[in-house]
């Protein structure tokens, strides 16, 4: 299993993330890298655990390994 998946644009990332969540039952965290600070784009369908993991991933992406 991969630790990080890189996609070419936000539409591809959205499609991949929703596919993994709905069809494979994965729990994932997501963060957009490339701006001065990581950008979190939560989905309305994300549960609390996914949103919390995304915030944690954003912190690690910004500050480095904690």
Secondary structure as a PSIPRED ss2 file (coil, helix, strand):
# PSIPRED VFORMAT (PSIPRED V4.0)

   1 X C   1.000  0.000  0.000
   2 X C   1.000  0.000  0.000
   3 X C   1.000  0.000  0.000
   4 X C   1.000  0.000  0.000
   5 X C   1.000  0.000  0.000
   6 X C   1.000  0.000  0.000
   7 X C   1.000  0.000  0.000
   8 X C   1.000  0.000  0.000
   9 X C   1.000  0.000  0.000
  10 X H   0.000  1.000  0.000
  11 X H   0.000  1.000  0.000
  12 X H   0.000  1.000  0.000
  13 X H   0.000  1.000  0.000
  14 X H   0.000  1.000  0.000
  15 X H   0.000  1.000  0.000
  16 X H   0.000  1.000  0.000
  17 X H   0.000  1.000  0.000
  18 X H   0.000  1.000  0.000
  19 X H   0.000  1.000  0.000
  20 X H   0.000  1.000  0.000
  21 X H   0.000  1.000  0.000
  22 X H   0.000  1.000  0.000
  23 X H   0.000  1.000  0.000
  24 X H   0.000  1.000  0.000
  25 X C   1.000  0.000  0.000
  26 X C   1.000  0.000  0.000
  27 X C   1.000  0.000  0.000
  28 X C   1.000  0.000  0.000
  29 X C   1.000  0.000  0.000
  30 X C   1.000  0.000  0.000
  31 X C   1.000  0.000  0.000
  32 X E   0.000  0.000  1.000
  33 X C   1.000  0.000  0.000
  34 X C   1.000  0.000  0.000
  35 X C   1.000  0.000  0.000
  36 X C   1.000  0.000  0.000
  37 X C   1.000  0.000  0.000
  38 X C   1.000  0.000  0.000
  39 X E   0.000  0.000  1.000
  40 X C   1.000  0.000  0.000
  41 X C   1.000  0.000  0.000
  42 X C   1.000  0.000  0.000
  43 X C   1.000  0.000  0.000
  44 X C   1.000  0.000  0.000
  45 X C   1.000  0.000  0.000
  46 X C   1.000  0.000  0.000
  47 X C   1.000  0.000  0.000
  48 X H   0.000  1.000  0.000
  49 X H   0.000  1.000  0.000
  50 X H   0.000  1.000  0.000
  51 X H   0.000  1.000  0.000
  52 X H   0.000  1.000  0.000
  53 X H   0.000  1.000  0.000
  54 X H   0.000  1.000  0.000
  55 X H   0.000  1.000  0.000
  56 X H   0.000  1.000  0.000
  57 X H   0.000  1.000  0.000
  58 X H   0.000  1.000  0.000
  59 X H   0.000  1.000  0.000
  60 X H   0.000  1.000  0.000
  61 X H   0.000  1.000  0.000
  62 X H   0.000  1.000  0.000
  63 X H   0.000  1.000  0.000
  64 X C   1.000  0.000  0.000
  65 X C   1.000  0.000  0.000
  66 X C   1.000  0.000  0.000
